Amino acid sequence: MSRSSRLLDRARAVIPGGVNSPVRAFAAVGGDPPFIVRGEGAQLFDADDHAYLDLVGSWGALLLGHAHPAVVEAATEAISRGSSFGAPTEAEILLAEAIRDRVPSMERIRLCSSGTEATMHAIRLARGFTGRDRIVKMDGCYHGAHDAVLVAAGSGLATFAVPGSAGVPAAVAANTLVVPFNDEAAIEQVFREHGDQIAAILVEPVPGNMGTIVPNERYLHALREISHQYGALLIFDEVMCGFRVAPGGAQELYRVKPDLTCLGKIVGGGFPLAAFGGRREIMEKLSPLGPVYQAGTLSGNPVAVAAGLATLRLLDDALYERLEAIGQRLEDGLREPLAYHGWCMVRVGAMFTIYSRAEPPKDYVEVKECDTTAFATFHRAALHGGVYLPPSQFEAAFYSVAFEDDQVDHVIAALSAALVEANS
Ligand SMILES: *Cc1c(COP(=O)(O)O)cnc(C)c1O
């Protein structure tokens, strides 16, 4: 029995399912998850001394790779001065300014501790600002694990959501309207029917939580126009795609200016830190200036802020050029084997998904047509080949700038071999 399997047994006796976040359990692909001991650059090492090239990167948080020296140094230096004060610090200003420099639509910014918190607070703020209760989200988009966004769509063009988890009150889910992604007609219809009750559209502008989806050319602009027309806010959840698909996130890449933006993952440099922000007159509705309550004991935690700031300072043009070169090399190397097996790869910046279908999906319905059994085989073979992929067809993969060319070539070889196994 491997050490990881023994650890999993022990974990299960004290932690439900042995994991502190469900997807880590490998339920969608089978097999036991490796227990991780350490990471270095593009590599992960598990409890059985296996090395993997990491295409999860803590679910997108690690654009610089594991244990980047500048981040380690900043966090170490910060913690030596105290781990938390629950009082304002200068570093919070520096981080907020660094965020605003890169994402100018975020005129005012609040720091919090997770992406879940960021979207939860942004939704309350949108409701408080507009005086409306309903929100619109897209089928297959994920915005964290709180009640308002844990809903699944029924069938049909635009549906009132039913709870996607036990424990979510139907009355809460009923305030969330769900439409398919990339479908302009559906968003127009939902606004025609309920426009005067809708506080906000909440969307992953580049969805990654159903697999990576490319937004249609006009779609994000259409969301901007229609929310404006009906007096609703447009909230971009860039927790995953922020700083990853472009220096200024999806809003820079597609030139759409949302009212509010949520950030997480990369912005904390691998620590629990997230942010939400946007137009000044909206953000100034927050307590203590306004009537919308929002708070957090560890918000703006000095160690997390130091790591986030050290990370953002390294995100320059040269870094994004290198990221693009890595992505291009990966795509070029996998093009033929993928086409041969009738699979495809969808990439936006440094996030991508390999789909067990020939055509890039446009929405969640199409993603669900994938062959998840073949994907499970693919995943297992990749793991044996030393490549750590997200353990589900419905997740994006992420690479960091730490990948060297020979490591990219190793990924290409291992994934090509995994494709053969998955399709034999
Ligand atoms: C990861 C993610 C979240 C939730 O962030 P947590 O830090 O896990 O709470 C929200 N939205 C998107 C788009 C995400 O990818």
The ligand as an SDF file (V2000), in Angstrom:
LIG
                    3D

 15 15  0  0  0  0  0  0  0  0999 V2000
  -12.1740   29.2680   -7.4420 C   0  0  0  0  0  0  0  0  0  0  0  0
  -13.2910   30.1430   -7.8520 C   0  0  0  0  0  0  0  0  0  0  0  0
  -14.1560   30.7450   -6.9230 C   0  0  0  0  0  0  0  0  0  0  0  0
  -14.1150   30.4140   -5.4590 C   0  0  0  0  0  0  0  0  0  0  0  0
  -12.9370   30.8040   -4.8780 O   0  0  0  0  0  0  0  0  0  0  0  0
  -12.5020   30.1240   -3.4590 P   0  0  0  0  0  0  0  0  0  0  0  0
  -11.2730   30.8530   -3.0830 O   0  0  0  0  0  0  0  0  0  0  0  0
  -12.3230   28.6750   -3.7520 O   0  0  0  0  0  0  0  0  0  0  0  0
  -13.6270   30.3550   -2.5210 O   0  0  0  0  0  0  0  0  0  0  0  0
  -15.0880   31.6510   -7.3790 C   0  0  0  0  0  0  0  0  0  0  0  0
  -15.1920   31.9320   -8.6830 N   0  0  0  0  0  0  0  0  0  0  0  0
  -14.4020   31.3770   -9.6080 C   0  0  0  0  0  0  0  0  0  0  0  0
  -14.5310   31.7570  -11.0330 C   0  0  0  0  0  0  0  0  0  0  0  0
  -13.4360   30.4420   -9.2230 C   0  0  0  0  0  0  0  0  0  0  0  0
  -12.6770   29.8580  -10.1570 O   0  0  0  0  0  0  0  0  0  0  0  0
  1  2  1  0
  2  3  1  0
  2 14  2  0
  3  4  1  0
  3 10  2  0
  4  5  1  0
  5  6  1  0
  6  7  2  0
  6  8  1  0
  6  9  1  0
 10 11  1  0
 11 12  2  0
 12 13  1  0
 12 14  1  0
 14 15  1  0
M  END
$$$$
